[in-house]
Amino acid sequence: MFFHGSISPLRTFTKRVLTIGAAAIAVALYSTPAQAHFTYSSYSGNQGQVNGSHNYLTLCDLQADKRGVRIEYRTNRGGSDHVGDANGHESGCGSEYTYDGGVVTRWRMCEASSCEAWRTDL
């Protein structure tokens, strides 16, 4: 069957399906994940953060009180670890990628034996 001067209904349908499929693939590949923001905390005058990918933690001890600070964290792979800045108020901060390659699901900052509540606002 030939349609003169117009596009066949099957061809129009095929183009629409391909266009919708390509758009869905583009959205899936290029959309920003919901977790793409960094999370920041200040505890006892010290600062810590988890990056936008939730796999890198940074902690800076800003107090000249001779008490080191640390971030304790848990990952989506069931692991737990901590990163510290034990040099006190000296220059440099503590940082690391999650040890098991997972993403941080909860974390908290601690100084000496005191810790803030677990943070899950990632």
N, C-alpha and C positions, 0 to 999 in steps of 0.2 A: 504494500500500500504506500503510495507516495502522497505527500502533502506539498502542494505547490505554494510557494510564497510564505510558508511558516515552518516552524520546527516541529518535528513529530512529538506527540505526547510522551513517548517512551524516552526520547532523547532529553526532553525537558526534565522529566522525573530523574533520570540518571545524573544530570548536571546538578540538580538540587541535592540529591543524596551525597554526591561527591563533595559538594561545597560544604554541606553540614558536617560531613565526616572530617574534612580537612580542618574546619573551624574547631571541632571538638578535640582533635589531636593537638592543634596549636595551643589551645587553652591548657590542656593537660601537660604539655611539655614546657610551656613558658610561664605558667602562672606562678606567682610567688607563694610559697607555702605559708600557712597561717602562723608558723612559728618564726617568721623572718623579722624579728625585732630583738634587740638586746635587752637584757634585764639588769637593772642597776640596784645596788643596795648600799646604804651607809650605816655602819654599826660601830658604836663606841668611837666615832670620829675616824673610822677607817672606811675604805671604799672597795667594793667588789662588783664584778659584773660577769654575766654570761653572754657570749656573742649571739648574733642573730641566727646562726645555724645551731646554736645550743650544744656545741661540742668543744668550746674553748672558754676557759675561765681565767680571770685576772683578778688579783687581789693586791692592794697597796696598803701597807701599814703607815699611817700618817701621824701616829702618836709617838712622842719621845718618852714612852713610859716603860720601856724595856720588857714589854709583853708582846710576844709574837701573835699574829693572827692567822686564821686559816679559813678556808671554805670547805665545808663538807658537802658532798653531793651524791646523788643516786642517778643511775641511767636507765633508759628503757630496756636495756639488756640485763637488768637485775644486778648490776654491779654497784659498788660504792667505793669512794676514795676521797681524798682531800688534797688540797693544794695550799701551801702556806707561804707567808712572807716573814721568815724568821729573823731577818736582819734588823728588825725594829724599824726605827725611823730613817735608817740609812737609805741612800738612793737605790733604786731598783725595786721591782715588784715581783711577786710570784705569779706564774701563769703556767697553764698546761692544757693540752688537748685531753679529752676524756680518755682514760687509760684503756678502755675496752672498745673504743670507736663508736660507742652509742651516743645518744643525745641526752642531755640533762633533763630529768623530769622533776626534780626537787633539789633545793640547795639552801644552805644557810651559812652565815658568817659567824665565827666564834673568836673570842679573845680569852686567853687563859682557859678557865673551865666554864665560862659563860657563853651561851649561844643564843642567837635570835631564833624565832620560830621558823620552821621549815617554810620555804617559799615555793609555791607551785604556780605562780603567775607568769609562766613562760610562754 
